[in-house]
Amino acid sequence: MILGVVSFCATAQTNIPSASSAAAFFMEGNMSDANSQYGALLSIEPDQIEFQYYYAVTCTADSALRQEGIQRLLALDGKMASEGERLFFLALAYHHIEDFKQAAKFFQRAISFSNKKSEWLNEAVFRLSQCEALQDLESPTISVSHSSKNEVELGDFFRSIPTESTPFRITLVPTALRSKLDKKRGWVSPVVYDPESDVIYFCSYGNKGATGLDIYMSKINPDGSMSESQRLPDSINSAADEINPVYHKETESIIFASDRASSLGGFDLFSAKATAANGKYGSAERLPRAWNTSSNEYFLFPESNTLANGNLSGGWLVSDRSGHFSSAVLYRSHAVSIAKLEPIEPQNQEDSEADSSIAINSPQPDSEIREVVESENVMVAQADSIQEPVLAPVNAAVLAPVQTSELAIQVGVFSSLPDAGFLPENTDIIIKTLPNGLIKVFVGPFVNEEERSKAKVELIAFGLEDVFNATVIQTVDEDADEDAEKEIELQSTPLVALEGIQATDQLKGIWYAVQIGAFSGEPTQPMLAMTKGNLFYEGLSSGLKRWYTEASQSVSQTLEMLPLLIERGAREDAFIVQLENGKRIKIIAMNAIDLERGNAQPIETVASVAPEAFYRVRIASFVNAIPAIKAAALLRLGTLVTVRSIEIAGEKVYFTSKLRFEDAKRAYDLSVKEGFENAKIEKYNE
């Protein structure tokens, strides 16, 4: 990546002591620390263009902040001397969120501003060709979910992959097979070793390194020695890098990663037929869409079995698709074939007035499957056979929606209806189609918490780790009989909001939610994945939208979800708010830490103002301290506020710097407007 090509503002480094530290982190590619420091600097000098620019660029290096980075780079249009470079990083961010059309447009504009000395020019040209080729990307044939994820180091990621239950072992390539160039560059390839095979595959620079890292093979002789290594043909290797090969016996293919031009961006996973006995190799083809993203996919250790259509059924995946500032993450991944949905044609005019039934291809016998479509109508059917998946029409009584809150366990979100084979046999399933087209899969319903808790333990033991409690809402049938209506009226208001992407004006009364961002435009795919497609937005007069998820009328339930969202990839400064009729009225908690609940001091209580007196605004306090740099970004309230912190009785208390009274009053008003209802003005004592 070209991250150190920008010239830094010498004046800023001189005037702001910590600017040099932020610049050093940026130059060495440490985008995480650079982002924190530039965020803190912006809270002190929000009008400093260089700080705005570098902060925006560092945001684009993180999947959770990328949308914010895009908005900030767009806002700097015409304000930068290095306009081509700004456009390059903007295009790169669009490429990462897989908006290939926008990325191509901005790469073209960046190139038009470039010159021969532009360090990023070659990469811009390369990525432009990729984005132009990807605008009509094929539809996925499989869906991949992840039951666990852990950050790993790229240098030794293979040590974190459990192979005890497999016939394979992962080790390092024997010293005898490393070339002089490998040793000079310190390169040691991991090897997936099969004791039953007489061939090993590894990657090496070879003797000259003219085509970067390539895939080689070596035969194991009867005496245990290794034959001379051989580079695989150009049908597999390319002028780009090929790394981390694995031979998959079931498909007779080599699976590897490559950053060649035909990837979606960065390293993608490819496979090629390989018959080692006669030395024949097929052409490399990119693995199905669900396995690859525009981020880096570095390695796949596949399971031995395959799906019915021949696709891989899962395995251990190393990718930076959702890692914190592009760190590598090891995922335990599961693939399912995407079932085709076929609406049943209505038989007559009367039938056509009812919702069509949906064909669901499920291999599990005796499983109750419910489909909750956008209108919240519920259809119940029995899946008896794979060969006969079409369901008989359900009677009108079943189709009549009734408002209930059913206990369930959410087990996944899919772009299309999944095969139910990733769940234990005889599992009851509720399927909910969201307005944005995503499909949520729940296990349930359960009659009580004890039954749900027991089922959750069994699902985790089965290998599904990304599961959590949920409540599935169904709506009221206006034609239900009078007794049923009276019974429903006596029920308490559902604790969980309807799901999908909706405006907050749908939330009448008092609600709680997790705010995960504020920007114009639409949510990115990583945000949709992180929130499981459950989003609300509050439109502001500035044109920005505040984005919320996990809206609930139970503050404890929302508090429970905050750390889970952060673990899934939400910003670490996500916080819980209280909404009244869809408008944010106050901030309840940040990072699952309650704000101080003391009485706020109204402005009117401030005594007469002496001409030379100074004041400060006490914004908030936290029971447990959080790093000052993160707090600065978290509590940034505009040009008036410089955030300071003091530890008092074990609490971290955050103030503005000293201000004249009129400035303190404006800072107080801004703090309250932003939800810090316990803010108060205090006289500043030297």
C-alpha positions in Angstrom: 0.0 0.0 0.0 1.1 3.5 -0.7 0.6 5.2 2.6 3.7 7.2 3.0 3.7 9.3 -0.1 2.0 12.4 1.3 4.2 15.4 2.3 3.5 16.6 5.8 2.8 20.1 7.0 6.0 21.3 8.7 4.2 24.1 10.4 1.7 21.8 12.0 4.5 19.6 13.3 6.2 22.6 14.8 3.1 24.2 16.4 1.5 21.0 17.6 3.9 18.8 19.6 2.0 15.5 19.1 1.6 16.1 15.3 5.1 14.7 14.8 4.1 11.5 16.6 0.9 11.1 14.5 2.9 11.7 11.4 5.5 9.0 12.4 2.7 6.5 12.9 1.2 7.4 9.5 4.6 7.1 7.7 5.3 3.6 9.2 1.8 2.4 8.2 0.4 2.2 11.7 -3.0 3.4 10.8 -4.6 2.5 14.1 -2.4 4.7 16.3 -2.3 7.4 13.6 -6.1 7.5 13.5 -6.4 7.9 17.3 -3.8 10.7 17.3 -5.2 12.6 14.4 -8.6 12.3 16.0 -7.3 13.9 19.2 -5.5 16.6 17.2 -8.7 17.4 15.4 -10.5 18.0 18.7 -7.9 20.7 19.4 -7.6 22.2 15.9 -10.7 21.1 14.0 -10.0 23.5 11.1 -6.5 22.2 10.4 -6.8 20.8 6.8 -3.8 18.5 7.2 -5.3 16.9 10.3 -8.6 16.5 8.6 -7.0 14.8 5.6 -4.8 12.4 7.4 -7.6 11.5 9.8 -9.8 10.8 6.8 -7.2 8.6 5.1 -6.6 6.6 8.3 -10.4 6.0 8.6 -10.4 4.4 5.2 -7.9 1.8 6.4 -10.5 0.4 8.9 -13.7 -1.5 7.8 -15.8 0.1 10.6 -14.6 3.7 9.9 -14.3 3.5 6.1 -17.7 5.2 5.4 -16.7 8.1 7.6 -13.4 8.4 5.8 -15.2 8.6 2.5 -17.4 11.4 3.7 -14.5 13.3 5.0 -12.5 12.9 1.8 -15.4 14.1 -0.2 -15.8 17.1 2.0 -12.1 18.1 1.2 -12.8 18.5 -2.5 -10.8 21.5 -3.8 -9.0 22.1 -0.5 -5.9 19.9 -1.1 -2.8 20.7 -3.1 -2.4 17.0 -3.7 -5.8 16.5 -5.3 -4.8 13.4 -7.3 -3.7 11.7 -4.1 -7.0 12.6 -2.3 -8.9 11.1 -5.2 -6.7 8.0 -5.1 -7.4 7.3 -1.5 -11.1 8.0 -2.1 -11.2 5.6 -5.0 -9.4 3.0 -2.9 -12.0 3.3 -0.1 -14.8 2.8 -2.6 -13.0 -0.2 -4.0 -12.8 -1.7 -0.4 -16.6 -1.3 0.1 -17.0 -2.9 -3.4 -18.7 0.0 -5.0 -16.7 -0.8 -8.2 -18.5 1.8 -10.4 -17.6 4.7 -8.1 -14.1 3.4 -7.5 -13.5 3.3 -11.3 -14.7 6.9 -11.6 -12.4 8.2 -8.9 -9.4 6.2 -10.1 -9.9 7.8 -13.5 -10.0 11.3 -12.0 -7.0 10.5 -9.8 -5.0 9.4 -12.8 -5.9 12.6 -14.7 -4.3 14.6 -11.8 -1.2 12.4 -11.7 2.3 13.0 -13.0 5.3 10.7 -13.5 6.4 11.2 -9.9 3.0 10.1 -8.4 4.0 7.1 -6.3 0.4 5.8 -6.4 0.0 6.0 -10.1 0.8 2.3 -11.0 -1.6 1.0 -8.3 -4.3 3.4 -9.5 -4.0 2.1 -13.1 -4.0 -1.5 -11.8 -7.0 -1.1 -9.6 -8.9 0.8 -12.3 -8.6 -2.2 -14.6 -9.9 -4.4 -11.8 -12.9 -2.2 -11.0 -13.9 -1.9 -14.7 -13.9 -5.7 -15.0 -15.9 -6.2 -11.8 -19.0 -4.0 -12.4 -21.0 -7.0 -13.6 -19.9 -9.4 -10.9 -21.6 -12.8 -10.9 -24.2 -13.7 -8.4 -23.1 -15.9 -5.4 -23.9 -19.6 -5.5 -23.0 -20.2 -1.9 -23.3 -18.3 1.4 -20.5 -18.3 4.0 -21.0 -17.6 7.7 -18.4 -17.4 10.5 -18.9 -19.1 13.8 -15.6 -17.7 15.3 -13.0 -15.0 14.6 -9.7 -14.2 16.2 -7.0 -11.8 15.2 -3.7 -13.5 14.1 -0.3 -12.5 12.9 0.4 -13.1 9.2 3.8 -14.4 10.0 2.6 -17.4 12.0 -1.2 -17.6 11.5 -0.9 -21.3 10.8 -0.1 -22.0 14.4 -3.6 -20.9 15.4 -5.4 -23.4 13.1 -6.3 -26.7 15.0 -5.4 -29.7 12.8 -5.6 -32.4 15.5 -8.9 -33.8 14.1 -7.6 -33.8 10.5 -5.0 -36.0 8.8 -3.0 -32.9 8.0 -0.4 -30.9 9.8 0.8 -27.3 9.1 4.6 -26.8 9.3 7.3 -24.7 7.7 9.0 -25.6 4.5 12.2 -27.6 4.9 15.4 -25.5 4.8 16.7 -27.6 1.8 13.8 -26.2 -0.3 14.3 -22.6 0.4 16.2 -20.7 -2.3 19.0 -18.3 -1.7 16.6 -15.4 -2.4 14.1 -16.8 0.2 16.9 -16.8 2.8 18.1 -13.4 1.8 14.6 -11.9 2.2 13.8 -13.9 5.3 10.9 -15.8 3.6 9.7 -19.1 5.0 6.6 -20.7 3.5 4.1 -22.6 5.5 3.3 -26.1 4.3 0.1 -28.2 4.7 1.6 -31.6 5.0 -0.4 -34.8 4.3 1.6 -37.9 5.5 -0.2 -40.1 2.9 1.0 -37.9 0.0 4.4 -38.0 -1.6 4.2 -34.3 -2.8 4.3 -31.1 -0.9 3.4 -27.6 -2.2 4.9 -24.3 -1.0 5.7 -20.8 -2.2 9.1 -19.4 -3.0 10.8 -16.5 -4.7 12.9 -19.0 -6.6 16.4 -18.1 -7.7 15.6 -14.7 -9.3 12.2 -13.6 -8.0 11.3 -12.1 -11.3 7.6 -13.0 -10.8 7.5 -12.5 -7.1 6.3 -15.4 -4.9 5.2 -18.5 -6.9 4.0 -21.9 -6.1 6.5 -24.8 -6.2 6.2 -28.5 -5.6 8.7 -31.2 -4.4 8.3 -34.9 -4.3 9.2 -36.9 -1.2 11.6 -39.7 -2.0 11.2 -43.2 -0.4 14.2 -42.5 1.8 12.6 -39.3 3.1 14.7 -36.9 1.1 13.2 -34.2 -1.1 13.5 -33.9 -4.9 14.6 -30.7 -6.4 11.7 -28.1 -6.3 9.8 -27.4 -9.5 7.9 -24.2 -10.2 4.3 -24.9 -11.2 3.3 -23.9 -14.8 1.9 -20.4 -15.7 -1.6 -21.8 -15.8 -1.3 -21.5 -11.9 1.5 -19.0 -11.4 1.4 -15.4 -12.6 3.5 -12.2 -12.6 1.8 -11.4 -9.3 2.4 -13.2 -6.0 0.9 -16.6 -5.3 1.0 -17.8 -1.6 -0.1 -20.4 0.8 -1.0 -23.4 -1.4 -3.1 -26.3 0.0 -3.9 -29.5 -1.9 -7.6 -30.4 -1.5 -8.0 -34.1 -2.1 -11.8 -34.2 -2.5 -11.7 -31.8 -5.5 -8.2 -32.7 -6.7 -7.3 -29.0 -6.6 -4.7 -26.7 -5.3 -6.2 -23.8 -3.3 -4.0 -20.7 -3.0 -4.1 -16.9 -2.6 -3.0 -14.5 -5.3 -3.1 -10.7 -5.8 -3.2 -11.0 -9.6 -5.3 -8.6 -11.8 -8.4 -10.9 -11.8 -8.8 -10.7 -8.0 -11.5 -8.5 -6.5 -8.8 -6.5 -4.8 -5.7 -7.5 -2.9 -5.3 -11.2 -2.4 -8.1 -13.5 -3.5 -8.5 -17.3 -3.1 -8.0 -19.4 -6.3 -8.1 -23.1 -7.1 -6.6 -25.1 -10.0 -7.0 -28.8 -10.8 -3.8 -30.7 -10.0 -3.0 -34.2 -10.9 0.5 -34.6 -9.4 0.9 -38.2 -10.7 1.2 -37.1 -14.3 2.1 -33.5 -13.7 -1.0 -32.0 -15.3 -2.4 -28.8 -13.9 -5.5 -26.9 -14.9 -6.0 -23.1 -15.1 -6.5 -21.1 -11.9 -10.0 -19.9 -11.2 -11.2 -17.6 -8.5 -13.2 -19.3 -5.7 -16.9 -18.4 -5.5 -17.9 -14.9 -4.6 -18.7 -15.6 -1.0 -15.1 -16.7 -0.2 -13.6 -13.6 -1.7 -14.0 -9.9 -1.0 -12.2 -6.7 -2.1 -10.1 -7.1 1.1 -7.3 -9.6 1.4 -8.0 -13.3 1.7 -4.6 -14.9 2.6 -5.3 -18.6 3.2 -8.0 -21.2 3.4 -7.5 -24.6 5.2 -10.6 -26.4 3.7 -12.7 -29.1 5.3 -12.4 -32.5 3.7 -16.1 -32.7 2.7 -17.8 -30.7 0.0 -21.3 -29.4 -0.7 -23.7 -31.2 -3.1 -22.7 -28.8 -5.9 -19.0 -29.5 -5.4 -18.2 -26.2 -3.6 -16.1 -26.3 -0.4 -18.2 -26.8 2.7 -16.1 -24.6 5.0 -12.8 -24.4 6.7 -10.4 -22.0 8.4 -10.1 -18.7 6.6 -7.5 -16.0 7.1 -8.7 -12.6 5.9 -8.6 -8.9 6.8 -12.1 -8.3 5.6 -13.3 -7.1 9.1 -10.0 -6.9 11.0 -9.3 -3.8 13.1 -7.4 -1.5 10.7 -6.8 -4.3 8.3 -5.4 -6.7 10.8 -5.5 -10.4 9.8 -8.4 -12.5 11.3 -8.8 -16.2 11.5 -12.4 -17.2 10.8 -14.1 -20.6 11.4 -16.2 -20.5 8.2 -19.2 -22.5 7.1 -20.6 -22.5 3.5 -24.1 -23.5 2.4 -25.6 -23.7 -1.0 -28.0 -20.9 -1.8 -31.5 -22.5 -2.3 -33.5 -21.2 -5.3 -36.9 -19.7 -4.3 -39.8 -20.5 -6.6 -43.1 -18.7 -6.1 -46.1 -21.0 -6.6 -48.4 -19.7 -9.3 -52.0 -18.9 -8.0 -54.6 -21.4 -9.1 -57.5 -19.0 -9.4 -58.4 -15.4 -8.7 -59.3 -16.1 -5.0 -55.9 -17.7 -4.4 -54.1 -14.9 -6.0 -55.2 -12.5 -3.3 -53.2 -14.4 -0.7 -49.4 -14.3 -0.4 -47.6 -17.0 -2.5 -46.0 -19.9 -0.7 -42.2 -20.2 -1.0 -40.3 -23.3 -2.0 -37.6 -24.1 0.6 -34.9 -26.7 -0.1 -34.0 -28.2 3.3 -32.3 -31.5 3.8 -33.5 -31.9 7.3 -36.6 -34.0 7.9 -39.3 -33.1 10.3 -38.1 -29.4 10.6 -40.7 -26.7 11.0 -39.8 -23.8 8.8 -41.5 -20.4 9.2 -41.1 -17.6 6.7 -41.8 -14.0 8.0 -42.0 -11.9 4.8 -41.7 -8.1 4.7 -45.4 -7.7 5.5 -44.7 -9.9 8.6 -47.2 -12.6 7.4 -46.3 -16.0 8.7 -46.3 -19.2 6.7 -45.8 -22.6 8.3 -44.9 -25.7 6.4 -43.2 -29.1 6.7 -40.1 -29.9 4.8 -40.3 -33.7 4.2 -37.9 -34.3 1.3 -35.1 -32.8 -0.7 -36.6 -34.1 -3.9 -40.0 -32.6 -3.3 -39.3 -29.2 -1.8 -42.4 -27.3 -3.0 -44.8 -26.6 -0.1 -48.5 -27.0 -0.2 -50.5 -23.8 0.1 -51.2 -22.9 3.7 -54.7 -22.1 4.8 -55.9 -18.6 5.5 -55.9 -19.2 9.3 -52.2 -19.8 9.2 -51.5 -16.8 7.0 -53.4 -14.4 9.2 -50.7 -12.4 11.1 -51.0 -12.1 14.9 -48.7 -9.8 17.0 -46.6 -11.9 19.2 -43.1 -11.7 20.7 -41.5 -15.1 20.4 -38.3 -16.2 22.1 -35.7 -17.3 19.6 -31.9 -17.6 18.9 -30.4 -15.8 15.9 -28.0 -18.1 14.1 -27.1 -16.2 10.9 -27.9 -13.5 8.3 -27.7 -14.5 4.6 -28.1 -12.7 1.3 -30.3 -15.6 0.1 -32.2 -18.4 1.7 -29.6 -20.9 3.0 -29.5 -24.6 3.2 -30.5 -25.7 6.7 -27.7 -28.3 6.8 -25.5 -26.1 9.0 -27.9 -26.7 11.9 -28.5 -29.9 14.0 -31.2 -32.2 12.8 -34.8 -31.7 13.7 -34.3 -28.0 14.5 -37.3 -25.7 14.3 -36.4 -22.6 12.3 -37.9 -19.1 11.9 -36.8 -17.3 8.7 -37.3 -13.5 8.4 -36.9 -11.6 5.2 -35.8 -8.0 5.9 -36.9 -5.0 3.7 -33.3 -4.7 2.5 -33.4 -8.3 1.1 -31.2 -9.9 3.7 -32.5 -13.1 5.4 -32.3 -13.7 9.2 -32.4 -17.3 10.4 -33.5 -18.0 14.0 -33.9 -21.2 15.9 -37.1 -21.4 17.8 -39.6 -20.4 19.1 -39.1 -21.4 22.7 -41.8 -21.5 25.4 -39.5 -20.0 28.1 -36.0 -18.8 28.9 -34.9 -22.2 30.3 -35.7 -24.0 27.1 -33.9 -21.3 25.0 -30.8 -21.4 27.3 -30.5 -25.1 26.9 -30.9 -24.9 23.1 -28.2 -22.2 23.0 -25.7 -24.4 24.8 -26.4 -27.2 22.3 -25.9 -24.9 19.3 -22.6 -23.7 20.6 -21.5 -27.3 21.3 -22.5 -28.1 17.7 -20.0 -25.4 16.5 -22.1 -22.3 16.1 -20.4 -19.6 18.2 -22.0 -16.4 16.7 -25.4 -17.0 18.2 -27.4 -14.8 20.5 -30.9 -14.4 22.1 -33.5 -12.5 20.0 -37.2 -11.8 20.0 -39.1 -12.3 16.8 -42.0 -9.8 16.3 -45.2 -10.6 14.3 -48.0 -8.1 13.5 -51.7 -8.0 14.4 -54.3 -9.2 12.0 -57.0 -6.5 11.6 -59.6 -9.2 10.9 -58.9 -11.2 14.0 -62.0 -11.9 16.2 -62.9 -9.5 18.9 -61.7 -11.7 21.8 -58.3 -12.0 20.2 -58.0 -8.2 19.7 -58.9 -7.7 23.4 -56.2 -10.2 24.4 -53.6 -8.5 22.3 -54.5 -5.0 23.6 -53.7 -6.3 27.1 -50.2 -7.4 26.1 -47.3 -5.2 26.9 -45.6 -3.3 24.0 -43.0 -5.5 22.3 -39.5 -4.9 23.6 -37.7 -5.1 20.3 -38.2 -2.9 17.2 -39.2 -4.2 13.8 -36.1 -5.0 11.8 -34.6 -3.8 8.5 -33.5 -0.3 7.5 -36.1 2.2 8.7 -36.4 5.8 9.8 -36.5 6.3 13.6 -39.9 8.0 13.3 -41.2 4.4 13.4 -40.2 4.3 17.1 -43.0 5.9 19.0 -42.4 6.6 22.7 -39.2 6.0 24.6 -36.6 3.6 23.0 -33.0 2.8 23.5 -30.5 2.0 20.7 -26.8 1.8 19.9 -25.5 4.7 17.8 -22.8 3.3 15.5 -22.2 6.3 13.2 -23.3 9.6 11.6 -22.9 10.1 7.9 -24.8 10.9 4.7 -25.5 8.2 2.1 -26.3 4.5 2.7 -24.7 1.9 5.0 -21.9 -0.2 3.7 -22.0 -4.0 3.4 -19.6 -4.4 6.4 -22.1 -2.3 8.5 -25.0 -4.4 7.2 -23.2 -7.5 8.1 -22.1 -6.2 11.6 -25.7 -5.1 12.4 -27.3 -8.2 10.8 -29.3 -5.8 8.6 -31.0 -4.2 11.6 -30.6 -0.4 11.2 -32.5 2.8 12.0 -31.6 6.3 10.8 -32.4 9.8 12.2 -32.2 12.5 9.6 -30.5 15.8 10.7 -31.0 19.2 9.2 -27.3 19.1 8.0 -28.1 16.3 5.7 -26.3 13.7 7.8 -28.0 10.7 9.3 -27.5 9.2 12.7 -27.4 5.5 12.4 -28.7 3.2 15.2 -29.1 -0.5 15.7 -30.5 -2.9 18.3 -33.4 -0.6 19.1 -35.3 -1.8 22.2 -37.6 -0.5 24.9 -35.4 -2.4 27.4 -32.2 -0.5 28.3 -30.7 -3.6 29.8 -31.2 -5.6 26.6 -29.5 -2.8 24.6 -26.7 -2.6 27.1 -26.1 -6.4 26.6 -25.8 -5.9 22.8 -23.2 -3.0 22.9 -20.1 -5.2 23.6 -21.3 -7.8 21.2 -21.6 -5.2 18.4 -18.1 -3.9 19.2 -16.8 -7.5 19.1 -18.4 -7.9 15.6 -16.7 -4.8 14.2 -18.6 -1.8 15.4 -16.6 1.3 16.3 -15.2 1.1 19.8 -16.8 4.5 20.6 -20.3 3.2 19.8 -22.7 4.3 22.5 -26.2 3.8 23.8 -28.8 6.6 23.3 -32.3 7.3 24.5 -34.8 8.2 21.7 -38.2 9.9 22.2 -40.5 9.5 19.2 -37.5 8.8 17.0 -35.4 11.8 18.2 -32.2 11.4 20.2 -32.6 13.1 23.6 -29.7 11.8 25.6 -26.7 9.5 25.7 -27.0 6.7 28.2 -23.8 4.7 28.1 -20.5 4.5 26.2 -18.5 1.4 25.8 -20.9 -0.3 28.2 -19.8 2.1 30.9 -22.5 4.2 32.6 -22.1 7.9 32.6 -22.3 9.8 35.8 -25.8 10.1 37.0 -25.4 13.2 39.3 -27.7 16.2 39.0 -26.9 18.6 36.2 -26.2 22.2 37.2 -28.4 24.5 35.0 -26.7 27.5 33.5 -29.0 29.7 35.4 -27.3 28.7 38.7 -24.0 30.1 37.6 -23.4 33.3 39.7 -22.5 36.7 38.4 -19.7 36.5 35.9 -16.5 38.4 36.8 -14.8 39.9 33.7 -11.6 38.0 34.3 -13.1 34.7 35.5 -12.8 31.5 33.5 -15.0 28.5 33.4 -15.1 25.0 32.1 -17.8 22.5 31.2 -17.8 19.2 33.0 -19.0 16.9 30.1 -19.1 13.4 31.5 -17.4 10.9 33.8 -16.7 7.2 33.4 -16.5 4.5 36.1 -13.6 2.9 34.4 -11.0 5.0 32.6 -10.7 4.9 28.8 -7.6 6.1 26.9 -7.5 9.9 26.6 -7.0 9.8 22.8 -10.1 7.7 22.4 -12.0 10.0 24.7 -10.9 13.0 22.7 -12.4 11.5 19.6 -15.4 10.3 21.5 -16.3 13.6 23.1 -15.3 15.8 20.2 -18.0 18.6 20.2 -16.7 21.0 17.6 -14.4 24.0 17.5 -15.2 25.2 21.1 -14.1 22.1 22.9 -10.6 20.8 23.8 -11.1 17.7 26.0 -9.2 17.3 29.2 -9.4 14.5 31.7 -8.9 14.2 35.5 -9.1 11.1 37.7 -11.3 11.7 40.7 -12.1 9.0 43.2 -11.5 6.2 40.6 -13.5 7.9 37.9 -12.2 9.5 34.8 -13.9 13.0 34.4 -13.8 14.9 31.1 -13.9 18.7 30.9 -13.4 21.4 28.3 -10.4 23.6 28.7 -10.8 26.9 30.4 -13.2 29.3 28.6 -14.7 32.7 28.9 -18.2 32.4 30.2 -19.9 33.0 26.9 -17.8 30.3 25.3 -18.5 28.0 28.2 -22.2 28.6 27.8 -22.0 27.7 24.1 -20.0 24.6 24.9 -22.5 23.6 27.5 -25.4 24.1 25.1 -23.6 22.0 22.5 -22.9 19.3 25.1 -26.5 19.1 26.1 -27.6 19.1 22.4 -25.3 16.2 21.8 -26.9 14.2 24.6 -24.7 14.9 27.6 -27.6 15.9 29.8 -25.5 15.9 32.9 -23.1 18.5 31.6 -22.6 21.5 33.9 -20.6 24.7 34.0 -17.9 25.0 36.7 -15.7 28.0 37.6 -12.2 27.3 36.6 -9.6 27.6 39.4 -6.0 27.8 38.5 
